[in-house]
């Protein structure tokens, strides 16, 4: 295949102002095998997985980010990122074609930077959730469950603070993800509570697909409980 599936994206680091090119996946090469109930997509080709390139890593200072990061950088955040990331950066290059291990490292760097930068909970939830998907794709269940639980905590904080406003996320989608991630890590009572909120307010939303998905998950849990009893 070579590198035909990739293209160079020009970007500038908000921490050190360094301009660089980083690889991204061409959408024409994306082939989905199936979609899961928490919006995870299994791709037919491991090398054509857009999750591998979701995070950009500045080769000059190490600041790692996604397109969902705010372009603003406060003075305290810049100080923290400089002290804890830039000053310790060993000049790794994540801008070329990535392996699974390289992508995992990029996600963990971005999560660390998001914490130091005080990014929105919705942004941190998205990073943690995608990292869980990466571990799911390679069959590492313990790490998948670990990061699903961390993502769940951030989604709950995002819902409580409504910091998803102005992003691609909607209230119904956040509610659904809280319910679904709760279900996946075994918090069924909490899952039912959040799915019920969606079902109770179904007349107030245009996202009918999410309503049906919430009903399906609620019914699956009900049937599973009936089998145990």
C-alpha positions in Angstrom: 0.0 0.0 0.0 2.9 2.4 0.8 1.7 5.7 2.1 -1.1 6.3 -0.4 -3.7 6.1 2.3 -2.1 9.0 4.2 -1.7 12.7 3.5 0.2 15.6 5.3 -1.8 18.0 7.4 -0.1 21.4 8.2 -0.6 22.5 11.7 1.0 24.9 14.2 1.6 24.1 17.9 -0.1 26.5 20.3 2.5 25.9 22.9 5.8 26.6 21.1 4.5 28.1 17.8 6.3 25.4 15.8 4.8 24.6 12.4 4.9 21.0 11.3 3.2 18.4 9.0 1.6 15.3 10.5 0.0 12.3 8.8 -3.7 11.9 8.6 -5.8 9.1 7.0 -7.6 9.8 3.7 -11.3 9.2 4.2 -11.5 7.3 0.9 -9.5 4.5 2.4 -11.8 4.0 5.4 -13.7 0.7 5.3 -15.9 -0.1 8.3 -16.5 -3.8 9.1 -19.1 -3.1 11.9 -20.2 -0.5 14.4 -20.6 -1.2 18.1 -23.2 0.2 20.5 -20.9 2.8 22.0 -20.0 4.2 18.5 -16.8 2.2 18.2 -16.1 1.2 14.6 -14.2 -1.9 13.6 -12.2 -1.2 10.4 -11.4 -3.8 7.8 -7.7 -2.8 7.6 -5.7 -2.1 10.8 -3.5 0.4 9.0 -6.5 2.3 7.7 -7.9 3.1 11.1 -8.5 6.8 11.5 -8.1 6.5 15.3 -4.4 6.0 14.8 -4.1 9.6 13.6 -6.7 11.3 15.8 -4.0 12.9 18.0 -1.3 15.3 16.7 2.0 15.5 18.5 4.3 18.5 18.1 7.8 17.1 17.3 9.4 20.2 18.8 7.9 20.4 22.3 5.7 17.3 22.7 2.4 19.1 23.1 -0.2 16.6 22.0 -3.8 17.5 21.0 -6.8 16.7 18.9 -8.9 19.0 16.6 -11.3 19.3 19.5 -8.8 21.1 21.7 -9.5 24.8 22.3 -7.0 27.0 20.4 -6.6 29.2 23.4 -3.8 28.7 25.9 -3.9 30.5 29.2 -0.7 31.8 30.8 -0.9 29.3 33.7 -1.6 26.4 31.3 1.3 27.4 29.1 3.6 27.5 32.2 2.4 24.0 33.3 2.8 22.5 29.9 6.2 24.0 29.5 7.4 22.7 32.9 5.8 19.2 32.6 6.0 18.4 28.9 8.3 20.7 26.8 11.1 20.7 29.4 11.1 16.9 29.4 10.5 16.3 25.7 13.0 13.9 24.1 12.1 14.9 20.5 10.1 11.8 19.4 8.5 11.9 15.9 4.9 10.9 15.9 4.2 12.7 12.6 4.8 9.7 10.2 2.8 6.5 9.7 1.9 5.1 13.1 1.9 1.7 14.7 -0.6 0.8 17.3 1.9 1.3 20.1 2.8 4.8 18.7 -0.9 5.7 18.6 -1.4 4.5 22.2 1.5 6.7 23.3 0.1 9.7 21.4 -3.3 9.3 23.2 -1.7 9.1 26.6 0.4 12.2 25.9 -2.8 14.1 24.7 -4.7 13.1 27.8 -1.8 14.3 30.0 -1.7 17.6 28.0 -5.5 18.0 28.2 -5.3 17.7 32.0 -2.5 20.3 32.3 -4.4 22.6 29.9 -7.7 22.2 31.7 -9.5 21.2 28.6 -13.3 20.6 28.6 -14.5 17.3 30.2 -16.1 16.5 26.9 -12.7 16.7 25.2 -11.0 14.5 27.8 -13.9 12.0 27.7 -13.5 11.7 23.9 -9.7 11.0 24.2 -10.2 8.4 27.0 -13.1 6.8 25.1 -11.1 6.5 21.9 -8.1 5.1 23.8 -10.5 2.4 25.2 -11.5 1.7 21.6 -7.9 1.2 20.7 -7.4 -1.3 23.4 -10.6 -3.0 22.3 -9.3 -3.3 18.8 -6.3 -5.2 20.0 -8.2 -7.3 22.5 -6.7 -5.9 25.7 -9.9 -6.0 27.8 -8.5 -4.9 31.2 -7.1 -1.7 29.7 -10.3 -1.2 27.7 -12.4 -1.4 30.9 -10.0 0.9 32.7 -10.2 3.7 30.2 -14.0 3.2 29.7 -14.4 3.9 33.4 -12.2 7.0 33.2 -14.1 8.2 30.1 -17.4 7.7 31.9 -16.4 9.9 34.8 -15.5 12.7 32.3 -18.8 12.3 30.4 -20.7 12.6 33.7 -18.7 15.8 34.5 -19.4 17.1 31.0 -23.1 16.5 31.4 -23.3 18.1 34.9 -21.3 21.2 33.7 -22.9 21.2 30.2 -19.4 21.9 28.7 -20.4 19.9 25.6 -22.3 23.0 24.4 -20.8 24.4 21.3 -19.3 21.1 20.3 -20.4 18.2 18.1 -21.8 16.5 21.2 -25.4 16.9 22.2 -27.2 16.4 25.5 -28.9 13.2 24.2 -25.6 11.8 23.0 -23.8 12.5 26.3 -26.7 10.9 28.2 -26.6 7.9 25.9 -22.8 7.5 26.3 -23.1 7.7 30.1 -25.7 5.0 30.0 -23.8 2.8 27.6 -20.5 3.1 29.3 -22.1 2.5 32.7 -23.7 -0.7 31.2 -20.4 -1.9 29.8 -18.5 -1.6 33.1 -21.3 -3.2 35.1 -23.0 -0.2 36.6 -26.5 -1.3 35.5 -28.6 0.7 37.9 -26.8 3.9 36.7 -27.2 2.8 33.1 -30.9 2.3 33.4 -31.2 5.8 35.0 -29.6 7.5 32.1 -31.3 5.5 29.4 -34.6 6.3 31.1 -33.9 10.0 30.9 -33.6 9.7 27.1 -36.7 7.6 26.8 -38.7 9.9 29.0 -37.7 13.0 26.9 -38.0 11.3 23.5 -40.7 13.7 22.3 -38.3 16.6 22.8 -35.5 15.4 20.6 -34.9 15.0 16.9 -32.3 12.3 17.6 -34.7 9.4 17.2 -31.8 7.0 16.5 -30.4 7.6 19.9 -33.8 7.0 21.5 -34.1 3.7 19.8 -30.6 2.7 20.8 -31.4 3.6 24.4 -34.5 1.5 24.3 -32.6 -1.4 22.8 -29.9 -1.3 25.6 -32.6 -1.0 28.3 -34.4 -4.0 26.8 -31.2 -6.0 26.6 -30.5 -5.4 30.3 -34.0 -6.3 31.3 -33.8 -9.6 29.4 -30.4 -10.4 30.9 -31.8 -9.8 34.4 -34.7 -12.1 33.6 -32.4 -14.9 32.6 -30.4 -14.7 35.8 -33.5 -14.8 38.0 
